[in-house]
């Protein structure tokens, strides 16, 4: 079975695709008993930097946020996620395509970044797949009762 949590991504070189190892977007630190649900475009780089010593991906052969939560609960981990206003997150996702890697933008949207308008981006994302603009709920377990949500 492929690794990762099966969040679809159309970018063939992305590390989140099963054929490239499959990121789970879940991280743990055994020494601090921390379990982090990573949501792209929600301070991910900052959290990885802050927790860099001891932080490792949670990546069994197949996992979802719900199976990750089961592991965290059974082992007494503090669970958290950083969330962001959906419109701010959308604007941030647009910026990485509009100003970023032209090959990724061309692959997913079929246009060069300089030709990617915000209106076109918004109209296309419902048909495209990339972890940067998937709904935040896809990265979280269904039961949030013991997950600390931190607003960005």
Buried (B, 14 or more C-beta within 10 A) or exposed (E): EEBBBBBEBBBEEBEBBBEBBBBBBBBBBEEEEBBBBBBBBBBBEEBEEEBEEEBEBBBEEBBBBEBBBEBBBEEEBBBBBBBBEEEEBBBBBBBBBBEEEBEBBBBBBEBEBEEBEEEBBEEBBEEBBBBBBBEBEBBBBEEBEBBEEEEE
